[in-house]
């Protein structure tokens, strides 16, 4: 079975031009598709020597949808062939459009394999007011939707970006993680128990693996009970260790050594630096923090 192609008027004009140019009658013509000259077809005039172009050319079923070319040339009674003329044409994927929508299909985040299909009472206009199943969690997502007509053809998908809020009510902080410089792979994760909102971080953070020196970066993130991590917060700091030494010979470098040092210097515990540990007391722990020890050890 051939596909119809209404391009005959082009060749009708060409035939008239060829006939008038040399004063000779045309006795045949040949046409072929996509440079396939070996499979050309022959057209002849009727018994009266007249050319009629009231029928469309047949396009072989072997031609796939897309862009193609048809070429034609004419033969005169004097034995001459005209130059071949070529005309481009397009075969659509679906030669006929449906008139009604019968199904809708949607999916999330390009996951077509998990698409949901919804039957629709056939109609040429559909007002979409459908609750969507399978929605992902909170965050930025892509929703895709397409429709099928009554010939069984799907429309191109339409994509829309949207932000989904899971709506879980009050969310607490159930984890935080921190790291130094660019060492995210070595980040330390802490899980507050129970989760809290708001959450006040007042823990001592380990910095023993941070080299001494200026311009280090401390980064931290928090996770809520919906499993969503916050944006990271980073701050630059200088890291220096002040080694007192084991002044009281108890095999440990600790607060007692600092107190002994302060006593030898004639300095009171507070020394005017304030409650840096927020424990309600200005003491040697605040001075340790003030001096930049940050829990570091002295070797």
Backbone torsions as a table, in degrees:
resi	resn	phi	psi	omega
1	UNK	NA	135.8	-178.2
2	UNK	-101.1	151.8	175.9
3	UNK	-87.8	139.7	179.5
4	UNK	-73.3	145.8	177.6
5	UNK	-144.9	111.0	-175.7
6	UNK	-91.0	80.2	176.8
7	UNK	-125.7	12.0	-172.7
8	UNK	-62.5	-31.5	-177.1
9	UNK	-61.5	-30.0	177.9
10	UNK	-62.9	-45.1	-177.5
11	UNK	-74.7	-27.7	175.5
12	UNK	-60.9	-46.0	178.5
13	UNK	-63.4	-42.5	179.6
14	UNK	-61.5	-41.8	-179.5
15	UNK	-62.4	-42.3	179.4
16	UNK	-64.6	-39.3	179.1
17	UNK	-64.5	-43.6	-179.7
18	UNK	-63.9	-40.2	-177.4
19	UNK	-66.4	-42.6	-176.3
20	UNK	-76.6	-21.6	-175.2
21	UNK	-73.6	-37.7	-175.2
22	UNK	-117.8	-0.8	177.3
23	UNK	71.9	11.5	179.8
24	UNK	-107.7	153.2	178.2
25	UNK	-82.5	151.9	177.4
26	UNK	-93.7	134.8	-179.7
27	UNK	-112.2	-10.0	176.3
28	UNK	-167.8	166.3	171.9
29	UNK	-147.1	155.6	179.4
30	UNK	-126.7	147.4	174.8
31	UNK	-142.3	152.4	-179.4
32	UNK	-152.6	164.6	-174.9
33	UNK	-113.9	139.8	171.1
34	UNK	50.5	46.1	176.2
35	UNK	65.8	12.4	179.8
36	UNK	-85.0	71.4	-173.8
37	UNK	-63.3	-31.4	-177.0
38	UNK	-67.1	-21.3	179.7
39	UNK	-108.5	33.0	-179.9
40	UNK	-69.5	152.9	178.7
41	UNK	-108.6	151.4	-177.3
42	UNK	-111.2	135.3	174.1
43	UNK	-117.2	138.2	-178.9
44	UNK	-122.3	154.0	175.0
45	UNK	-72.6	167.1	180.0
46	UNK	-76.0	-177.2	-175.6
47	UNK	-62.1	-23.3	179.7
48	UNK	-90.4	4.2	-178.5
49	UNK	77.8	18.5	-177.4
50	UNK	-101.9	144.7	176.1
51	UNK	-97.7	128.6	176.5
52	UNK	-120.6	134.9	-176.5
53	UNK	-123.8	40.8	-176.6
54	UNK	-91.8	6.5	177.2
55	UNK	-122.4	145.2	178.5
56	UNK	-76.9	148.9	175.1
57	UNK	-68.5	146.7	177.7
58	UNK	-90.3	129.8	178.7
59	UNK	-100.8	125.0	-177.7
60	UNK	-57.8	146.5	176.9
61	UNK	-64.5	-19.1	-178.8
62	UNK	-69.3	-16.1	177.8
63	UNK	-77.3	122.3	-178.7
64	UNK	-79.3	162.4	175.0
65	UNK	-58.0	142.0	179.7
66	UNK	137.1	-163.6	-178.8
67	UNK	-84.5	136.1	179.4
68	UNK	-141.8	174.2	176.9
69	UNK	-132.7	143.0	170.8
70	UNK	-120.3	133.0	-179.3
71	UNK	-118.5	147.8	-178.4
72	UNK	-146.0	145.8	173.5
73	UNK	-141.5	158.4	-176.1
74	UNK	-119.1	148.6	180.0
75	UNK	-114.8	132.8	179.7
76	UNK	-95.4	163.1	176.8
77	UNK	-65.1	-18.2	176.8
78	UNK	-82.8	0.1	176.8
79	UNK	90.1	11.9	-179.5
80	UNK	-100.1	145.3	174.1
81	UNK	-102.5	139.7	173.6
82	UNK	-75.9	160.4	170.4
83	UNK	-60.4	146.9	177.9
84	UNK	-73.7	135.8	174.7
85	UNK	-109.6	140.6	-175.5
86	UNK	-120.7	138.3	-179.7
87	UNK	-128.8	130.8	178.3
88	UNK	-88.4	145.2	176.2
89	UNK	-148.7	167.0	-175.2
90	UNK	-126.2	132.3	174.5
91	UNK	-103.3	116.6	-178.5
92	UNK	-71.9	158.0	177.3
93	UNK	-63.3	-44.0	179.2
94	UNK	-119.9	103.8	-175.6
95	UNK	-65.7	-16.1	-179.3
96	UNK	-134.0	135.6	179.7
97	UNK	-91.1	145.6	175.1
98	UNK	-73.9	167.4	-177.5
99	UNK	-112.5	-11.3	-177.8
100	UNK	-137.5	150.9	173.8
101	UNK	-91.9	131.7	-177.1
102	UNK	-119.5	-20.5	-179.4
103	UNK	-147.8	155.1	171.7
104	UNK	-128.0	151.2	-179.8
105	UNK	-142.7	136.4	179.3
106	UNK	-139.9	157.0	178.5
107	UNK	-154.8	163.0	-175.3
108	UNK	-109.3	140.9	168.6
109	UNK	51.6	44.1	173.8
110	UNK	66.4	15.7	-179.1
111	UNK	-92.6	75.4	-177.0
112	UNK	-62.5	-29.5	-179.0
113	UNK	-62.1	-24.0	179.9
114	UNK	-103.5	24.3	-177.2
115	UNK	-64.2	144.8	175.7
116	UNK	-102.0	131.1	-179.0
117	UNK	-109.2	133.2	-176.7
118	UNK	-123.8	118.6	175.1
119	UNK	-67.1	145.4	179.7
120	UNK	-130.4	136.3	173.6
121	UNK	-60.6	125.4	-173.9
122	UNK	-49.9	126.4	-180.0
123	UNK	-159.8	149.2	179.3
124	UNK	-85.0	-9.1	173.0
125	UNK	-135.8	134.8	-177.8
126	UNK	-128.6	129.0	173.0
127	UNK	-94.3	113.7	-174.4
128	UNK	-81.9	113.9	178.4
129	UNK	-144.9	66.3	-170.2
130	UNK	-119.6	133.4	172.0
131	UNK	-73.6	129.9	-174.7
132	UNK	-97.7	130.3	177.7
133	UNK	-91.6	164.9	173.9
134	UNK	71.4	20.4	-179.2
135	UNK	-64.0	136.6	178.6
136	UNK	-72.5	-178.3	-178.5
137	UNK	-73.7	-174.5	-178.4
138	UNK	-59.5	146.9	177.2
139	UNK	132.7	-172.0	-178.9
140	UNK	-87.7	129.4	-176.3
141	UNK	-138.7	169.9	176.8
142	UNK	-121.0	125.2	176.0
143	UNK	-105.3	127.6	178.2
144	UNK	-116.7	142.4	-179.2
145	UNK	-145.4	144.2	175.6
146	UNK	-145.6	164.8	-175.7
147	UNK	-128.3	149.4	177.3
148	UNK	-109.1	138.9	177.1
149	UNK	-94.4	-179.8	-174.8
150	UNK	-75.8	0.6	171.9
151	UNK	-98.4	0.0	178.5
152	UNK	87.3	15.0	-179.3
153	UNK	-100.3	137.1	177.6
154	UNK	-88.8	143.6	172.4
155	UNK	-76.2	163.2	170.2
156	UNK	-61.5	145.8	179.0
157	UNK	-71.5	147.8	173.3
158	UNK	-107.6	128.6	-176.8
159	UNK	-111.1	138.2	177.0
160	UNK	-135.6	134.2	174.3
161	UNK	-87.9	141.9	178.5
162	UNK	-152.9	157.6	178.1
163	UNK	-108.1	130.2	-178.8
164	UNK	-109.6	127.9	173.9
165	UNK	-104.8	117.0	-175.4
166	UNK	-61.5	-21.3	177.1
167	UNK	62.9	47.3	-176.4
168	UNK	-90.7	10.3	179.3
169	UNK	82.5	-152.2	-178.7
170	UNK	-69.1	127.2	-178.0
171	UNK	-109.2	135.6	177.1
172	UNK	-101.4	167.1	175.3
173	UNK	-88.8	119.0	-179.8
174	UNK	-113.2	-0.7	177.0
175	UNK	-164.5	152.4	167.6
176	UNK	-144.4	155.4	178.6
177	UNK	-138.9	146.0	-179.0
178	UNK	-139.8	156.4	179.2
179	UNK	-154.6	167.7	-177.5
180	UNK	-116.8	142.0	179.1
181	UNK	55.8	-127.4	-178.8
182	UNK	-107.5	20.8	-175.7
183	UNK	-89.2	57.3	179.7
184	UNK	-63.6	-33.7	179.9
185	UNK	-61.6	-21.6	179.4
186	UNK	-104.4	22.1	-178.2
187	UNK	-62.9	149.6	179.2
188	UNK	-103.6	126.1	-179.7
189	UNK	-107.2	131.7	179.8
190	UNK	-123.3	136.0	-179.9
191	UNK	-112.9	101.4	176.9
192	UNK	-60.8	140.3	179.6
193	UNK	-134.3	113.0	3.1
194	UNK	-85.1	168.2	174.2
195	UNK	-58.8	148.2	-175.0
196	UNK	-136.4	151.5	174.2
197	UNK	-148.5	111.8	0.6
198	UNK	-76.8	163.7	178.9
199	UNK	-113.8	126.4	179.2
200	UNK	-105.2	116.1	-179.5
201	UNK	-85.9	116.5	179.6
202	UNK	-137.6	42.3	-178.2
203	UNK	-101.3	156.9	173.1
204	UNK	-83.2	124.3	-176.7
205	UNK	-99.3	136.0	-176.2
206	UNK	-76.0	129.4	178.7
207	UNK	-130.7	18.4	-175.4
208	UNK	-64.1	-23.8	-179.5
209	UNK	-92.6	3.1	179.0
210	UNK	-91.1	122.5	-179.3
211	UNK	-61.4	146.7	176.6
212	UNK	-66.0	141.1	178.8
213	UNK	143.3	175.8	-176.7
214	UNK	-88.1	170.7	169.4
215	UNK	60.1	45.8	168.9
216	UNK	-91.1	162.8	-179.6
217	UNK	-124.2	128.9	175.7
218	UNK	-106.3	126.9	-179.5
219	UNK	-125.0	145.3	-178.2
220	UNK	-146.0	146.4	175.6
221	UNK	-133.1	152.9	177.1
222	UNK	-122.4	146.4	178.6
223	UNK	-118.5	134.6	178.3
224	UNK	-91.5	175.6	-175.3
225	UNK	-71.0	-6.6	173.2
226	UNK	-88.9	0.5	177.6
227	UNK	84.8	14.7	-177.1
228	UNK	-102.8	128.9	178.6
229	UNK	-85.2	143.1	175.9
230	UNK	-75.6	170.6	168.0
231	UNK	-64.2	152.3	-179.2
232	UNK	-80.7	146.5	175.7
233	UNK	-113.4	128.0	-177.2
234	UNK	-125.0	147.0	179.3
235	UNK	-144.4	140.4	-179.8
236	UNK	-88.7	140.5	179.0
237	UNK	-147.2	163.1	174.2
238	UNK	-105.4	139.7	-176.2
239	UNK	-120.3	111.0	178.4
240	UNK	-130.3	142.1	176.1
241	UNK	-104.9	137.6	176.6
242	UNK	-115.5	105.2	-173.3
243	UNK	-89.8	114.7	179.1
244	UNK	-80.3	-36.3	-172.3
245	UNK	89.1	164.7	-178.1
246	UNK	-84.6	82.6	-173.3
247	UNK	-71.3	-28.8	-178.7
248	UNK	-101.3	8.1	174.0
249	UNK	56.8	39.5	176.6
250	UNK	-103.3	17.1	178.3
251	UNK	69.5	13.6	177.3
252	UNK	-138.2	143.1	172.1
253	UNK	-100.6	105.6	-172.3
254	UNK	-143.9	-165.7	-177.6
255	UNK	-59.5	-35.2	-179.7
256	UNK	-59.9	-37.5	177.6
257	UNK	-67.0	-37.2	178.6
258	UNK	-66.2	-42.8	178.8
259	UNK	-61.2	-40.6	178.7
260	UNK	-64.1	-39.8	178.7
261	UNK	-64.7	-44.5	-180.0
262	UNK	-63.4	-38.0	179.5
263	UNK	-64.1	-39.6	-179.9
264	UNK	-68.9	-24.7	179.9
265	UNK	-91.6	-5.2	-178.9
266	UNK	72.9	25.7	-178.5
267	UNK	-103.9	137.2	175.2
268	UNK	-73.1	166.2	-176.6
269	UNK	-60.6	-38.1	-173.4
270	UNK	-73.3	-46.0	-178.7
271	UNK	54.5	15.3	172.7
272	UNK	76.8	17.8	-176.5
273	UNK	-98.4	-9.2	173.5
274	UNK	90.8	173.1	-177.2
275	UNK	-84.4	79.5	-175.9
276	UNK	-72.9	-22.2	-179.9
277	UNK	-92.7	-2.7	177.8
278	UNK	54.5	38.6	177.4
279	UNK	-103.8	9.9	178.3
280	UNK	84.4	-2.5	-178.0
281	UNK	-132.4	133.8	173.4
282	UNK	-92.4	110.0	-174.2
283	UNK	-144.9	-165.9	-176.1
284	UNK	-62.4	-29.7	178.0
285	UNK	-61.4	-37.6	177.8
286	UNK	-66.6	-37.4	179.4
287	UNK	-67.5	-39.1	176.5
288	UNK	-57.7	-45.2	178.8
289	UNK	-64.9	-41.0	-179.5
290	UNK	-61.8	-39.6	-177.6
291	UNK	-77.9	-7.4	175.8
292	UNK	92.3	16.1	179.2
293	UNK	-68.1	-41.2	178.8
294	UNK	46.8	36.5	177.5
295	UNK	82.2	5.0	-177.9
296	UNK	-67.6	155.0	178.8
297	UNK	-105.8	153.9	179.2
298	UNK	-108.1	128.0	-179.5
299	UNK	-100.9	NA	NA
